Amino acid sequence: MKLKMMYSYLNSDINLIESELEATIEAESPLLRQASLHTLRAGGKRIRPVFVLLGGKFGDYDIEEIKNVAVPLELIHMASLVHDDVIDDAELRRGQPTIKAKWDNRIAMYTGDYIFARALELIGEVKNPLAHQILSNSIVQLSVGEIEQIKDKYIFDQNLRDYLRRIRRKTALLIAASCQLGAVVSGVEERVHRNLYRFGYYVGMSFQITDDVLDFTGTEQELGKPAGGDLLQGNITLPVLYAMSDRKLRAKIENVHEHMQQADIEELISMIKKSDAIEKSLAVSDRYLAKALSILDELPQNRAKKTLRDIAKFIGKRKY
Amino acid sequence: MKLKMMYSYLNSDINLIESELEATIEAESPLLRQASLHTLRAGGKRIRPVFVLLGGKFGDYDIEEIKNVAVPLELIHMASLVHDDVIDDAELRRGQPTIKAKWDNRIAMYTGDYIFARALELIGEVKNPLAHQILSNSIVQLSVGEIEQIKDKYIFDQNLRDYLRRIRRKTALLIAASCQLGAVVSGVEERVHRNLYRFGYYVGMSFQITDDVLDFTGTEQELGKPAGGDLLQGNITLPVLYAMSDRKLRAKIENVHEHMQQADIEELISMIKKSDAIEKSLAVSDRYLAKALSILDELPQNRAKKTLRDIAKFIGKRKY
């Protein structure tokens, strides 16, 4: 089943959020409007807003309350992607040229700032203090995660814990916040919204590990950008960590640098794919997924819970 | 009189804000902590927090309420400076190497994001909805102003209105917000806090015009960075706009580019200084200053009002 089919019953609310997103980044500056819309329209799964909606279904669901947290959350995610593309010097995202490629890095930086600022304006309208705290803490963790990722680039002497800490901040905490936020603004009791947070956290960890595996196993068409980009950029992801337990592979990986020959990086990717690194990484992803699913058992029975289960399973097995 | 002497009676509260600033940016990541502290300790006049404190003196002054808006406001200002230095490829600020120079542009971008995120966390604790709205709107305007500044770089066919609109967003609105915010959280009546906003706006305009003049007339020692940087970066400031009314000067200015010879830019700066551009610019700054001072007449009499007058006059005449 396609991902979007799993929550087609939420379509009208998803469309509402989509138009709110577009209305929010409407800027007086034509350049800013173009660059922001470019980012917005490049798509993305909008999985975070979907998690917010689903979390809300565990309580007194009111789309007006929900959208006040779903829209800024997705904007924060978008802003961080725009800044990531500056850092990674990325030319393509989701098959579209990045802002950096279409304009330049300076425009990309301020477009990210602008989207971030718009998110902040919306957060200003959130009345619930806990929702507020969750949103701002997510942003702090996100920026710490991003700076840690830069610091750890091309550092080959790192372990599983370093990696897990990075992806926790970079990805998992924001997905955890998504699942919790909708519930919090819908008056869901604490035990339940905390479990939704934990569910989101485990799904987020699984999601990012799968993402890091796909950077090796995916085709350029599936990824919307060339494969192996993470390694070339010096991002030591889980498959790389496992591959380094092989002495020969480790020696080759330690020689990776930004300007290496295309043929050399392709050869290395192919060697990593043939090693047991991919399998081991997917096993870790599966363990997080299993934890996520087991938390669902503790949640009240409803349609949203079934959808969360479907999405979690999809994320674990996705090819793109 | 030195600027700091004008408000020495606020010293204990200013020190409190200073330590709150330092405590806020305390990060788990050593790199982030170093880069943020580097920015913080490079100093600056902290004029925005001072305006917040002074605004508060018009009402029911409570430093606990005041600091909740003063600290995030200064953090927003700091974050925007960090990002500006990325854009301007600046090596020095206030005589200190920039983050970009000490580390690199990527670290600078995320340090800015991190400081911004910390500001957001604090804003989350602001209960007053109007204060909230003022803070977030300032950030939106700031990012729009910054992107407009990039867009208008090396565009010689622009007029006074374009310039004034840029500095309004880039500088004046944040100073206006500073003056208003302290008053708003201190329960000052609307007529008064709106006048404080207007005062801050005019002071901010005057301040930025003086700043743009100093970039021509200041020495490297006074500025903490080489003179003429704005023009070299393609920022068409007020003195440049006036200088372009001279045909010969206009031709030379239109030839400015980033990689021009040091001797050529120095010659051009000296020609602009000899023209009437500086005098005309200062006259505009003075007009804004006069407006600011006339608004003060409408405010209730108190010690803070006298200090606002002293600061405004200082800003109009400052040499650094």
Chai-1 contact restraints between the chains, C-beta under 6 A:
chainA,res_idxA,chainB,res_idxB,connection_type,confidence,min_distance_angstrom,max_distance_angstrom,comment,restraint_id
A,S29,B,V144,contact,1.0,0.0,6.0,A-B,restraint_1
A,S29,B,I147,contact,1.0,0.0,6.0,A-B,restraint_2
A,S29,B,E148,contact,1.0,0.0,6.0,A-B,restraint_3
A,L31,B,K151,contact,1.0,0.0,6.0,A-B,restraint_4
A,L32,B,I147,contact,1.0,0.0,6.0,A-B,restraint_5
A,I87,B,R106,contact,1.0,0.0,6.0,A-B,restraint_6
A,R106,B,I87,contact,1.0,0.0,6.0,A-B,restraint_7
A,R106,B,I150,contact,1.0,0.0,6.0,A-B,restraint_8
A,M109,B,M109,contact,1.0,0.0,6.0,A-B,restraint_9
A,Y110,B,S143,contact,1.0,0.0,6.0,A-B,restraint_10
A,Y110,B,E146,contact,1.0,0.0,6.0,A-B,restraint_11
A,Y110,B,I147,contact,1.0,0.0,6.0,A-B,restraint_12
A,D113,B,S143,contact,1.0,0.0,6.0,A-B,restraint_13
A,Y114,B,S143,contact,1.0,0.0,6.0,A-B,restraint_14
A,A117,B,I139,contact,1.0,0.0,6.0,A-B,restraint_15
A,A117,B,V140,contact,1.0,0.0,6.0,A-B,restraint_16
A,A117,B,S143,contact,1.0,0.0,6.0,A-B,restraint_17
A,L120,B,L120,contact,1.0,0.0,6.0,A-B,restraint_18
A,L120,B,S136,contact,1.0,0.0,6.0,A-B,restraint_19
A,L120,B,I139,contact,1.0,0.0,6.0,A-B,restraint_20
A,E121,B,S136,contact,1.0,0.0,6.0,A-B,restraint_21
A,E121,B,V140,contact,1.0,0.0,6.0,A-B,restraint_22
A,G124,B,H132,contact,1.0,0.0,6.0,A-B,restraint_23
A,G124,B,Q133,contact,1.0,0.0,6.0,A-B,restraint_24
A,G124,B,S136,contact,1.0,0.0,6.0,A-B,restraint_25
A,H132,B,G124,contact,1.0,0.0,6.0,A-B,restraint_26
A,Q133,B,G124,contact,1.0,0.0,6.0,A-B,restraint_27
A,S136,B,L120,contact,1.0,0.0,6.0,A-B,restraint_28
A,S136,B,E121,contact,1.0,0.0,6.0,A-B,restraint_29
A,S136,B,G124,contact,1.0,0.0,6.0,A-B,restraint_30
A,I139,B,A117,contact,1.0,0.0,6.0,A-B,restraint_31
A,I139,B,L120,contact,1.0,0.0,6.0,A-B,restraint_32
A,V140,B,A117,contact,1.0,0.0,6.0,A-B,restraint_33
A,V140,B,E121,contact,1.0,0.0,6.0,A-B,restraint_34
A,S143,B,Y110,contact,1.0,0.0,6.0,A-B,restraint_35
A,S143,B,D113,contact,1.0,0.0,6.0,A-B,restraint_36
A,S143,B,Y114,contact,1.0,0.0,6.0,A-B,restraint_37
A,S143,B,A117,contact,1.0,0.0,6.0,A-B,restraint_38
A,V144,B,S29,contact,1.0,0.0,6.0,A-B,restraint_39
A,E146,B,Y110,contact,1.0,0.0,6.0,A-B,restraint_40
A,I147,B,S29,contact,1.0,0.0,6.0,A-B,restraint_41
A,I147,B,L32,contact,1.0,0.0,6.0,A-B,restraint_42
A,I147,B,Y110,contact,1.0,0.0,6.0,A-B,restraint_43
A,E148,B,S29,contact,1.0,0.0,6.0,A-B,restraint_44
A,I150,B,R106,contact,1.0,0.0,6.0,A-B,restraint_45
A,K151,B,L31,contact,1.0,0.0,6.0,A-B,restraint_46
